[in-house]
Amino acid sequence: MYVPPSARPLDAAELELVELARRTIDANADSGPDEDGIHTMGAAVLAADFRMFSGVNLFHFTGGPCAELVALGAARAQGARQMKCIVAVGSDGRGVTGPCGRDRQVFADYYPTMRVVVPTPDGLRSVVAADLLPLFQRWTPEAGTAAFDASSYDEREHRT
């Protein structure tokens, strides 16, 4: 299993974020083990100002929103502009799961330096979002798709 070079053990705020995501899905899941449900994943995001926001997925055969995107939308709706970390947790004790490909691309495009909690052979680790996509290219409304240059990324662009 590939583990990105930015991987590090979780800090106290990230551990609290995992717990918030777990509590969120435990309180809102609509199915039991081995049952299909509409709300089966919970997510939590930590904003730069250390506020935490959570959300649950809305499964639909057309590709309903993942819990991570719901949590990011909730954060934005409540005034958060910069994100520090995000995590998703499955219902019925499935624990932390890594983001799907679409979510990885969204994270990399909008929050490339945000940390993402993922399971690894060494336990839960926090990694930089851009490290989750090999040969990452970043899309922006202004420039389209281009190679990612971390030195040119300005987190302040997400404040407004």
N, C-alpha and C positions, 0 to 999 in steps of 0.2 A: 504494500500500500504506500502510495506517495504521500509524504507529509511535507508541506511547504516549509521553506526555511524560516518563515516568520512565526512558526508555531511556538507557543509558550504556554506554561501552565496558566490556569485561570486566576485572576485576581479576585478580591473580595466582591467588587461590584459585579463582575461577570458571574460569579457563583450565585449572587442574589438574583441576577437576571434569569439564570436557568431555573431557579425556584419559582419566579414569577410566571414564566412560560408554563411550567408544570402545573402550578395552581390554576392557571387560566384554562388549560385544556381539561384538567380534572373536573372543574366546575361546569364546563360547557360541552363536553363530548356528548354525542347522541347515540352512541352504540357501545356494545360490550366487546370483549375479546372475540375475534374471528367473525365479527358482524360488520356489514357495510354501514357507513354513516356519512353524513354530510359534513360534520364538524369533528375531525379526527386529529388535527394538529393545532398546537398552540404556539405562539411566538411572542417574544418580548424584545424590545429594542431599547438601548440606552442612548439617550441624547447627550450631546457635549455638556449640557448644563446639569447632567446626572439625573434628570427625570427619566422614569421608565414608563413605557407604553406597551400594551399587549394587544393581541388579536387572535382570532381563530380562522382557519381556512373555511372556504365555502365550496366543497367539492361539487363539481358538475361535469358531465361528460364532455362539455365543450371546453373545459380547462378553466374552471373557476379559480378565483384568486387563492394563492397560497397564504398561509398564516403570516409569513414574513412580510409580504406586501401589504396585508391588512394592517399589521402593526406599524409599518412605515407610514401608511396613510393616516392612521390614527395619530401618530406623532406629529406629522405635518399639520393636521387639522387643529392640533392644540398648540401650535406655534413653534415646535422644534424644527430646526433647520439643519443642524449638523448632527450626525450620528456617530457614536463611538463603537457600538457593538450590537450584534443581533444573534438570536438563538431560536431554534425550533425544537419542540418536544412533542412526541407522539402520545396519543391517548393510550389508556390501558397499560401504563408502565413501560411503554416502548423506549422511553428515554430520548436523549438528544439525537437528532438526525441531521445530516448534512443537507444543505440547500440543493434544490433541483437546478438543472442547467439554466432555465429561464431566470430564476432568482439570482444565481451567480452572476449572470450577465447584467441584470438590473443593478445589483450591488456594485459591480465593477464600473458601470457607466456613471452612476450617480454618487456613490460613496466608496471609491476605490481603496481608501485607507481605513475604512471601517473594519473592525475586527469581527470575525464570525466564529462562533463556538461550534466545533465539529468533534465527532468521536474519532480517535486514533488508536492504534495498538497500545499506546502508552496512556490511554484514558482521554478525557476531554481536554482539548487544547483550543486556544484562541489564535486564529490566523488572520492575516490581512486579506480582505476581499479580493484584491487583484491577483493574489497568489493562487486563488482557486480555479483560475482559468489559464491553462498553458498557452503561451504565445499570445497573451492578452492584447487586444486592441480595444480602445475606448471610444464610444460614440458620444458626441455632444451635439446639441442642436446647432451650435455655431459652426463647428468644424467638420461634422460628419464623423466618419470612422478613421482613426489614426492610431499609430503605435502609442502606447501609454508611456509617458515620461513623468515619473513620480516627482521629479524636481519642479515641474511646472504646475502640479496640481495645487489648487488653492481652495481649501475647505470653506473659505468665506463665501464662495460662489453659491453655497447652499443656504445661506442665512436669509436671503430675501424671499 
